[in-house]
Amino acid sequence: MSRVTISHIEMDLTIPSEHCITLMAGLFKLTPLELVDGTTYPKAKAERLPEMVNLYSQLELELSLLMNDAVWLGRMDNPKWKPKCMNETIAKWSSRLEEWNARYLDEHVRYTLLRMR
C-alpha cells in the first residue's frame, strides 16, 4: 500500500478492502477481526473477513524448519550417521541462508538470518 492509501485509511477517508485487511492482519500477527475490532470498519464487511490468516513470514517458517532440523540432529545417537547427516544439514542450510542474505536487505530479516547462522 502506498503512504497516501494508509493515510486515507487512518483518516477514515477510505475503507480498505477485505483483501487489504487480511494482508495487514497477517503483517501485525492478528486475526482480521481483531484488526478491525473497535474501528469504524463496516460490520457487513467485517462479517466477510476470514477467521484466520497466515501469521508467519516465509523466513519465520524457514527458522522453524532449521530449529526442527537442529533438534532432530541433537536427538540422533547413531555415531556412524550423525556426522554425515550433520554435514548435509549444514550444507543445505548454509546455501539457503546465503540465498536469503542475497535477496533481502531489511534489518529485521538480517537479524533473523544472523540468529539462524
Secondary structure, 3 states (H helix, E strand, C coil): CCHHHHHHHHCCCCCCCHHHHHHHHHHCCCCHHHHHCCCCCCHHHHCCCCCCCCCCCHHHHHHHHHHHHHHHHHHCCCCCCHHHHHHHHHHHHHHHHHHHHHHCCCHHHHHHHHHHC
